[in-house]
Each structure stands twice: as structure tokens, then as C-alpha cells.
């Protein structure tokens, strides 16, 4: 498996996300793979400014997360999206970061005005 991300993307079936996953997990490259969990969670909690594309999310996260943490932060966001900040029924009451979450703040603001 090539360690160069551009070379990886030349392989059949390997796009940017897959190349970044392989780079981060196998080669500890300082990149941020963006899958559906990372995309959703980053927008929902406010790590991005409502990015429209995975590439926008990737570039924003790479800009603000210290580069040496990117390979690990990728896993943090995935796990948070799978088990806490789930797509259909986020567990905001159980969430350890709800204090800093954009969605939680918006939902609480809305419920106070109703």
C-alpha cells in the first residue's frame, strides 16, 4: 500500500476519504478523513460552520484541530457520532460535550421560547 495519498487515490476504487483513512490509520498522516459521522457531528456540534461538503469539513477541521491530533480526532468524532450524537436520536442528555454543542444550545433556546 503506497504511503503517498495521491498515489493511493490512483488505485481503483480509492477516493479522498479512503486515502485519508489509510493515511491516518496506517501511516499516521496528519489528515482528517470525513465520513458521514464526522460530517454530521462536526456540523451539528459546531466544529464547522455548517459545511456543505465533506471537503469543506475536512479543510475546516484540519485548520482548527492541531495536526498531531488529526488521526485520533477522526476516531473521536466517528465514535461520538455512532454512540452519542446519533443521526436520528442524539443522546444530548448523556453527552459530555453538550455544554459546548451548537445543536444543544439551539434546541434549549427553542424550548425556552415555546
DSSP file (Angstrom, degrees, kcal/mol; ACC not computed):
  #  RESIDUE AA STRUCTURE BP1 BP2  ACC     N-H-->O    O-->H-N    N-H-->O    O-->H-N    TCO  KAPPA ALPHA  PHI   PSI    X-CA   Y-CA   Z-CA
    1    1 A X              0   0    0      0, 0.0     7,-0.1     0, 0.0     2,-0.0   0.000 360.0 360.0 360.0 124.7    0.0    0.0    0.0
    2    2 A X        -     0   0    0      1,-0.1     6,-0.0     2,-0.1     0, 0.0  -0.364 360.0-149.6 -66.2 145.8    1.5    3.3   -1.0
    3    3 A X  S    S+     0   0    0     23,-0.0     2,-0.5     4,-0.0    -1,-0.1   0.613  73.9  92.9 -89.5 -13.5    2.1    5.8    1.8
    4    4 A X  S  > S-     0   0    0      1,-0.1     4,-2.3     2,-0.0     5,-0.2  -0.698  70.9-146.2 -83.3 127.0    1.6    8.8   -0.5
    5    5 A X  H  > S+     0   0    0     -2,-0.5     4,-1.9     1,-0.2    -1,-0.1   0.858  98.2  52.0 -64.0 -36.7   -2.0   10.0   -0.5
    6    6 A X  H  > S+     0   0    0      2,-0.2     4,-0.6     1,-0.2    -1,-0.2   0.898 110.3  49.4 -66.0 -39.4   -2.0   11.0   -4.2
    7    7 A X  H >4 S+     0   0    0      1,-0.2     3,-1.0     2,-0.2     4,-0.4   0.903 108.4  53.6 -65.6 -40.7   -0.6    7.6   -5.2
    8    8 A X  H >< S+     0   0    0     -4,-2.3     3,-1.7     1,-0.2    -1,-0.2   0.910 103.9  55.9 -58.5 -42.3   -3.3    5.9   -3.1
    9    9 A X  H 3< S+     0   0    0     -4,-1.9    -1,-0.2     1,-0.3    -2,-0.2   0.648  97.0  64.7 -69.0 -13.6   -6.0    7.8   -4.9
   10   10 A X  T << S+     0   0    0     -3,-1.0    -1,-0.3    -4,-0.6    -2,-0.2   0.631  82.5  96.7 -80.9 -13.8   -4.7    6.5   -8.2
   11   11 A X  S X  S-     0   0    0     -3,-1.7     3,-1.9    -4,-0.4     2,-0.0  -0.509  93.8 -92.5 -74.5 144.9   -5.7    3.0   -7.2
   12   12 A X  T 3  S+     0   0    0      1,-0.3    -1,-0.1    -2,-0.2     3,-0.1  -0.337 109.2  10.1 -59.2 132.3   -9.1    1.8   -8.5
   13   13 A X  T 3  S+     0   0    0      1,-0.2     2,-0.7    -4,-0.1    -1,-0.3   0.460  96.9 120.7  81.3   1.7  -11.9    2.5   -6.0
   14   14 A X    <   +     0   0    0     -3,-1.9    -1,-0.2    -5,-0.2     2,-0.1  -0.884  35.1 170.8-105.7 114.9   -9.8    4.7   -3.7
   15   15 A X     >  -     0   0    0     -2,-0.7     4,-2.5    -3,-0.1     5,-0.2  -0.313  52.1 -77.0-104.9-167.8  -11.1    8.2   -3.3
   16   16 A X  H  > S+     0   0    0      2,-0.2     4,-2.5     1,-0.2     5,-0.2   0.909 127.0  49.3 -61.0 -46.4  -10.0   11.0   -1.0
   17   17 A X  H  > S+     0   0    0      2,-0.2     4,-2.5     1,-0.2    -1,-0.2   0.943 113.5  45.4 -62.7 -47.8  -11.8    9.6    2.1
   18   18 A X  H  > S+     0   0    0      1,-0.2     4,-2.7     2,-0.2     5,-0.2   0.914 113.0  50.6 -62.3 -42.9  -10.3    6.1    1.7
   19   19 A X  H  X S+     0   0    0     -4,-2.5     4,-2.7     1,-0.2    -1,-0.2   0.911 111.9  48.1 -61.2 -41.5   -6.9    7.5    1.1
   20   20 A X  H  X S+     0   0    0     -4,-2.5     4,-2.8    -5,-0.2    13,-0.3   0.880 110.5  51.2 -67.8 -37.5   -7.1    9.7    4.2
   21   21 A X  H  X S+     0   0    0     -4,-2.5     4,-3.0     2,-0.2     5,-0.4   0.956 113.9  43.7 -62.8 -49.4   -8.3    6.8    6.3
   22   22 A X  H  X>S+     0   0    0     -4,-2.7     4,-2.2     1,-0.2     5,-1.2   0.925 115.5  49.5 -61.6 -44.6   -5.4    4.6    5.2
   23   23 A X  H  <5S+     0   0    0     -4,-2.7     6,-2.9    -5,-0.2     4,-0.5   0.918 116.7  40.7 -60.8 -44.5   -3.0    7.5    5.6
   24   24 A X  H  <5S+     0   0    0     -4,-2.8     4,-0.5     4,-0.3    -2,-0.2   0.919 123.4  36.7 -71.4 -44.5   -4.3    8.4    9.1
   25   25 A X  H  <5S+     0   0    0     -4,-3.0    -3,-0.2    -5,-0.2    -2,-0.2   0.928 130.2  25.3 -79.2 -46.4   -4.6    4.8   10.4
   26   26 A X  T  <5S+     0   0    0     -4,-2.2    -3,-0.2    -5,-0.4    -2,-0.1   0.916 136.1  26.1 -86.2 -45.1   -1.7    3.0    8.8
   27   27 A X  S   <S-     0   0    0     -5,-1.2    -3,-0.2    -4,-0.5    -2,-0.1   0.412  94.5-126.9-103.4   1.4    0.8    5.8    8.2
   28   28 A X        +     0   0    0     -4,-0.5    -4,-0.3    -6,-0.3    43,-0.1   0.847  44.1 175.2  53.2  37.2   -0.3    8.3   10.9
   29   29 A X        -     0   0    0     -6,-2.9     2,-1.8    -9,-0.1    -1,-0.2  -0.436  41.2-114.5 -68.3 147.6   -0.5   11.1    8.3
   30   30 A X  S    S+     0   0    0     -2,-0.1     2,-0.3    40,-0.1    -1,-0.1  -0.537  74.0 120.1 -87.6  72.7   -1.9   14.3    9.7
   31   31 A X        -     0   0    0     -2,-1.8     2,-0.6   -11,-0.2    43,-0.2  -0.875  59.6-129.9-131.9 162.3   -5.1   14.3    7.7
   32   32 A X        -     0   0    0     -2,-0.3     2,-0.2    41,-0.1    30,-0.1  -0.885  16.7-154.5-119.6  98.8   -8.8   14.2    8.6
   33   33 A X        -     0   0    0     -2,-0.6     2,-0.6   -13,-0.3   -16,-0.1  -0.525  12.6-151.0 -67.6 137.2  -10.9   11.6    6.9
   34   34 A X        +     0   0    0     -2,-0.2     2,-0.2     4,-0.1   -17,-0.1  -0.918  24.3 163.0-118.5 108.5  -14.5   12.7    6.6
   35   35 A X     >  -     0   0    0     -2,-0.6     4,-2.6   -18,-0.1     5,-0.2  -0.392  59.3 -79.8-104.3-170.3  -17.2   10.0    6.6
   36   36 A X  H  > S+     0   0    0      1,-0.2     4,-2.5     2,-0.2     5,-0.2   0.880 130.0  49.6 -63.1 -37.5  -20.9   10.5    7.3
   37   37 A X  H  > S+     0   0    0      2,-0.2     4,-2.9     1,-0.2     5,-0.3   0.950 113.0  45.3 -65.9 -48.7  -20.4   10.5   11.1
   38   38 A X  H  > S+     0   0    0      1,-0.2     4,-2.2     2,-0.2     5,-0.3   0.911 115.2  48.7 -61.7 -43.0  -17.6   13.1   11.0
   39   39 A X  H  X S+     0   0    0     -4,-2.6     4,-1.6     2,-0.2     5,-0.2   0.948 116.7  40.8 -61.6 -50.7  -19.5   15.3    8.6
   40   40 A X  H  X S+     0   0    0     -4,-2.5     4,-2.7    -5,-0.2    -2,-0.2   0.949 118.0  45.1 -65.0 -51.1  -22.8   15.2   10.6
   41   41 A X  H  X S+     0   0    0     -4,-2.9     4,-2.9    -5,-0.2     5,-0.3   0.902 110.6  53.5 -63.9 -43.1  -21.2   15.5   14.1
   42   42 A X  H  X>S+     0   0    0     -4,-2.2     5,-1.8    -5,-0.3     6,-1.6   0.902 115.3  40.7 -60.6 -42.2  -18.8   18.3   13.1
   43   43 A X  H  <5S+     0   0    0     -4,-1.6    -1,-0.2    -5,-0.3    -2,-0.2   0.913 116.3  50.1 -70.5 -43.1  -21.7   20.4   11.7
   44   44 A X  H  <5S+     0   0    0     -4,-2.7    59,-1.5     1,-0.2    -2,-0.2   0.926 115.4  39.2 -65.4 -46.7  -24.1   19.5   14.5
   45   45 A X  H  <5S-     0   0    0     -4,-2.9    57,-1.4    57,-0.2    -1,-0.2   0.674 117.0-106.9 -83.1 -14.7  -21.8   20.3   17.4
   46   46 A X  T  <5S+     0   0    0     -4,-1.0    -3,-0.2    -5,-0.3    -4,-0.1   0.663  79.6 128.1 103.2  17.9  -20.3   23.4   15.8
   47   47 A X  S   <S+     0   0    0     -5,-1.8     2,-0.3    -6,-0.3    -4,-0.2   0.745  82.6  32.3 -74.1 -22.0  -16.8   22.4   14.8
   48   48 A X  S    S-     0   0    0     -6,-1.6     2,-1.0     3,-0.1     9,-0.1  -0.836  91.3-111.4-124.8 167.1  -17.6   23.6   11.3
   49   49 A X  S    S-     0   0    0     -2,-0.3    -6,-0.1     1,-0.1    -7,-0.0  -0.484  79.8 -66.1 -99.0  63.4  -19.8   26.4   10.1
   50   50 A X        -     0   0    0     -2,-1.0    -1,-0.1    -7,-0.2    -7,-0.1   0.944  69.8-152.6  55.3  55.1  -22.5   24.2    8.5
   51   51 A X        -     0   0    0      1,-0.1    -1,-0.1   -12,-0.1     3,-0.1  -0.205  11.6-151.9 -55.5 145.6  -20.2   22.9    5.8
   52   52 A X  S    S+     0   0    0      1,-0.1     2,-0.3     2,-0.0    -1,-0.1   0.688  74.7  33.4 -93.6 -22.7  -21.9   21.8    2.6
   53   53 A X  S  > S-     0   0    0      1,-0.1     4,-2.0   -14,-0.0     5,-0.2  -0.917  78.5-116.6-133.8 157.1  -19.4   19.2    1.5
   54   54 A X  H  > S+     0   0    0     -2,-0.3     4,-3.0     1,-0.2     5,-0.2   0.868 116.7  56.6 -58.0 -35.7  -17.1   16.6    3.1
   55   55 A X  H  > S+     0   0    0      2,-0.2     4,-2.6     1,-0.2     5,-0.2   0.918 105.6  49.3 -64.3 -42.7  -14.1   18.5    1.6
   56   56 A X  H  > S+     0   0    0      2,-0.2     4,-2.2     1,-0.2    -1,-0.2   0.917 113.0  48.2 -60.6 -42.0  -15.2   21.8    3.3
   57   57 A X  H  X S+     0   0    0     -4,-2.0     4,-2.8     2,-0.2     5,-0.3   0.940 111.1  50.3 -62.4 -47.7  -15.5   19.9    6.6
   58   58 A X  H  X S+     0   0    0     -4,-3.0     4,-2.6     1,-0.2     5,-0.2   0.933 112.2  46.2 -56.1 -49.7  -12.1   18.3    6.1
   59   59 A X  H  X S+     0   0    0     -4,-2.6     4,-1.3     1,-0.2    -1,-0.2   0.879 113.7  48.7 -65.5 -38.5  -10.4   21.6    5.4
   60   60 A X  H  X S+     0   0    0     -4,-2.2     4,-1.7    -5,-0.2     5,-0.2   0.942 113.2  46.3 -66.4 -47.2  -12.0   23.3    8.4
   61   61 A X  H  X S+     0   0    0     -4,-2.8     4,-2.7     1,-0.2    -2,-0.2   0.903 111.7  51.7 -63.2 -40.7  -11.2   20.6   10.8
   62   62 A X  H  < S+     0   0    0     -4,-2.6    -1,-0.2    -5,-0.3    -2,-0.2   0.797 109.3  52.5 -65.2 -27.2   -7.6   20.4    9.6
   63   63 A X  H  < S+     0   0    0     -4,-1.3    -1,-0.2    -3,-0.2    -2,-0.2   0.875 120.9  28.4 -74.6 -37.7   -7.3   24.2   10.1
   64   64 A X  H  < S+     0   0    0     -4,-1.7     2,-0.5   -17,-0.1    -2,-0.2   0.674 104.1  76.1-104.6 -19.9   -8.5   24.2   13.7
   65   65 A X  S  < S-     0   0    0     -4,-2.7     5,-0.1    -5,-0.2     0, 0.0  -0.813  94.8-103.0 -92.8 130.5   -7.5   20.8   15.1
   66   66 A X    >>  -     0   0    0     -2,-0.5     3,-2.2     1,-0.1     4,-0.7  -0.264  31.6-124.8 -52.1 133.2   -3.8   20.6   16.0
   67   67 A X  G >4 S+     0   0    0      1,-0.3     3,-0.9     2,-0.2     4,-0.4   0.805 107.3  58.9 -56.8 -35.0   -2.3   18.5   13.2
   68   68 A X  G 34 S+     0   0    0      1,-0.2    -1,-0.3     2,-0.1     4,-0.2   0.697 107.2  49.6 -69.9 -15.6   -0.8   15.9   15.5
   69   69 A X  G X> S+     0   0    0     -3,-2.2     4,-3.4     1,-0.1     3,-0.5   0.573  84.3  92.6 -94.5 -11.2   -4.3   15.1   16.9
   70   70 A X  H <X S+     0   0    0     -3,-0.9     4,-2.1    -4,-0.7     5,-0.2   0.891  82.5  50.9 -55.0 -48.5   -6.0   14.7   13.5
   71   71 A X  H 3> S+     0   0    0     -4,-0.4     4,-0.7     1,-0.2    -1,-0.2   0.872 119.7  37.9 -60.1 -33.7   -5.6   10.9   13.1
   72   72 A X  H X> S+     0   0    0     -3,-0.5     4,-2.0    -4,-0.2     3,-0.5   0.876 110.8  58.3 -81.3 -40.4   -7.0   10.4   16.6
   73   73 A X  H 3X S+     0   0    0     -4,-3.4     4,-2.6     1,-0.3     5,-0.2   0.845  98.5  62.4 -59.2 -34.5   -9.7   13.1   16.4
   74   74 A X  H 3X S+     0   0    0     -4,-2.1     4,-1.9    -5,-0.3    -1,-0.3   0.928 107.0  43.2 -54.9 -47.3  -11.1   11.3   13.3
   75   75 A X  H <X S+     0   0    0     -4,-0.7     4,-2.7    -3,-0.5     5,-0.3   0.874 110.2  56.0 -69.3 -38.1  -11.8    8.3   15.6
   76   76 A X  H  X S+     0   0    0     -4,-2.0     4,-2.4     1,-0.2    -2,-0.2   0.935 110.3  45.3 -58.1 -46.4  -13.2   10.5   18.4
   77   77 A X  H  X S+     0   0    0     -4,-2.6     4,-2.2     2,-0.2    -1,-0.2   0.891 112.7  50.4 -67.7 -39.3  -15.7   12.1   16.0
   78   78 A X  H  X S+     0   0    0     -4,-1.9     4,-2.1    -5,-0.2    -2,-0.2   0.955 113.6  44.6 -62.0 -49.8  -16.7    8.7   14.5
   79   79 A X  H  X S+     0   0    0     -4,-2.7     4,-2.4     1,-0.2     5,-0.4   0.888 112.1  52.1 -65.2 -38.7  -17.3    7.1   17.9
   80   80 A X  H  X>S+     0   0    0     -4,-2.4     5,-3.3    -5,-0.3     4,-1.9   0.907 112.1  47.3 -62.1 -40.9  -19.2   10.2   19.1
   81   81 A X  H  <5S+     0   0    0     -4,-2.2     6,-0.3     3,-0.2    -2,-0.2   0.816 114.6  46.2 -70.2 -31.7  -21.4   10.0   16.1
   82   82 A X  H  <5S+     0   0    0     -4,-2.1    -2,-0.2    -5,-0.2    -1,-0.2   0.888 128.3  19.6 -76.7 -39.7  -22.1    6.3   16.4
   83   83 A X  H  <5S+     0   0    0     -4,-2.4    -3,-0.2    -5,-0.2    -2,-0.2   0.689 136.0  14.2-111.9 -21.6  -22.8    6.1   20.1
   84   84 A X  T  <5S+     0   0    0     -4,-1.9     7,-3.1    -5,-0.4     2,-1.4   0.729 124.1  42.2-119.3 -59.6  -23.8    9.5   21.4
   85   85 A X  S   <S+     0   0    0     -5,-3.3     5,-0.2     5,-0.2    -1,-0.1  -0.432  82.6 176.3 -93.2  60.2  -24.6   12.0   18.7
   86   86 A X        -     0   0    0     -2,-1.4     4,-0.3     3,-0.3    -4,-0.1  -0.213  38.2-114.8 -70.2 158.3  -26.6    9.5   16.6
   87   87 A X  S    S+     0   0    0     -6,-0.3     3,-0.3     1,-0.2    -1,-0.1   0.919 106.6  25.4 -62.2 -49.2  -28.3   10.6   13.4
   88   88 A X  S    S+     0   0    0      1,-0.2     2,-0.2     0, 0.0    -1,-0.2   0.844 136.0  18.4 -90.0 -35.3  -31.9   10.0   14.4
   89   89 A X  S    S-     0   0    0      2,-0.0    -3,-0.3    -5,-0.0    -1,-0.2  -0.616  72.6-161.4-140.7  77.7  -31.9   10.3   18.2
   90   90 A X        -     0   0    0     -4,-0.3     2,-1.3    -3,-0.3    -5,-0.2  -0.320  20.6-131.7 -61.2 142.2  -28.9   12.1   19.6
   91   91 A X    >>  +     0   0    0     -7,-3.1     3,-1.1     1,-0.2     4,-0.7  -0.519  42.6 159.2 -94.7  65.9  -28.4   11.4   23.3
   92   92 A X  G >4  +     0   0    0     -2,-1.3     3,-0.8     1,-0.3    -1,-0.2   0.835  69.4  58.5 -60.5 -35.8  -27.9   15.0   24.4
   93   93 A X  G 34 S+     0   0    0      1,-0.2    -1,-0.3    -3,-0.2    -2,-0.1   0.777 112.7  40.4 -66.4 -25.4  -28.8   14.4   28.0
   94   94 A X  G <4 S+     0   0    0     -3,-1.1     2,-0.3   -10,-0.1    -1,-0.2   0.472  90.7 116.2 -98.2  -4.3  -25.9   11.8   28.2
   95   95 A X    X<  -     0   0    0     -3,-0.8     3,-0.8    -4,-0.7     4,-0.2  -0.484  54.3-154.2 -78.6 130.5  -23.4   13.9   26.1
   96   96 A X  T 3  S+     0   0    0     -2,-0.3     3,-0.1     1,-0.2    -1,-0.1   0.586  95.2  44.1 -76.1 -11.1  -20.3   15.0   27.8
   97   97 A X  T >  S+     0   0    0      1,-0.1     3,-1.7     2,-0.1     4,-0.4   0.219  73.2 112.9-117.5  15.2  -19.9   18.0   25.5
   98   98 A X  G X   +     0   0    0     -3,-0.8     3,-1.1     1,-0.3     7,-0.1   0.806  69.4  68.1 -59.1 -28.7  -23.4   19.3   25.4
   99   99 A X  G 3  S+     0   0    0      1,-0.3    -1,-0.3    -4,-0.2    -2,-0.1   0.824 110.8  33.5 -57.4 -32.0  -22.3   22.4   27.2
  100  100 A X  G <  S+     0   0    0     -3,-1.7     2,-0.4     4,-0.0    -1,-0.3   0.319  94.0 117.1-106.6   5.9  -20.3   23.4   24.0
  101  101 A X    <>  -     0   0    0     -3,-1.1     4,-2.0    -4,-0.4   -55,-0.2  -0.614  53.7-152.9 -86.5 130.5  -22.7   21.9   21.4
  102  102 A X  H  > S+     0   0    0    -57,-1.4     4,-2.7    -2,-0.4   -57,-0.2   0.927  97.5  48.9 -63.6 -46.8  -24.4   24.2   18.9
  103  103 A X  H  > S+     0   0    0    -59,-1.5     4,-2.9     1,-0.2     5,-0.2   0.918 111.0  49.9 -62.2 -43.8  -27.4   21.9   18.4
  104  104 A X  H  > S+     0   0    0      2,-0.2     4,-2.4     1,-0.2    -1,-0.2   0.921 112.5  47.5 -60.7 -44.6  -27.9   21.5   22.1
  105  105 A X  H  X S+     0   0    0     -4,-2.0     4,-2.3     2,-0.2    -2,-0.2   0.920 113.4  47.8 -63.0 -44.5  -27.8   25.3   22.6
  106  106 A X  H  X S+     0   0    0     -4,-2.7     4,-2.3     2,-0.2    -2,-0.2   0.913 112.6  48.7 -63.7 -42.8  -30.2   25.9   19.7
  107  107 A X  H  X S+     0   0    0     -4,-2.9     4,-2.2     1,-0.2    -2,-0.2   0.902 113.1  47.0 -64.6 -41.5  -32.6   23.2   21.0
  108  108 A X  H  X S+     0   0    0     -4,-2.4     4,-1.6    -5,-0.2    -1,-0.2   0.877 111.6  50.8 -68.1 -37.6  -32.6   24.6   24.5
  109  109 A X  H  X S+     0   0    0     -4,-2.3     4,-1.1    -5,-0.2    -2,-0.2   0.920 112.0  48.2 -63.6 -43.7  -33.1   28.2   23.2
  110  110 A X  H  X S+     0   0    0     -4,-2.3     4,-0.7     1,-0.2     3,-0.3   0.895 110.0  50.7 -63.7 -42.2  -36.1   27.0   21.1
  111  111 A X  H  < S+     0   0    0     -4,-2.2     3,-0.2     1,-0.2    -1,-0.2   0.804 107.2  54.8 -69.9 -28.1  -37.7   25.1   24.0
  112  112 A X  H  < S+     0   0    0     -4,-1.6    -1,-0.2     1,-0.2    -2,-0.2   0.792 107.9  49.2 -73.7 -27.6  -37.4   28.1   26.3
  113  113 A X  H  <        0   0    0     -4,-1.1    -1,-0.2    -3,-0.3    -2,-0.2   0.589 360.0 360.0 -86.7 -10.9  -39.3   30.3   23.8
  114  114 A X     <        0   0    0     -4,-0.7    -1,-0.2    -3,-0.2    -2,-0.1   0.462 360.0 360.0 -86.0 360.0  -42.1   27.8   23.4
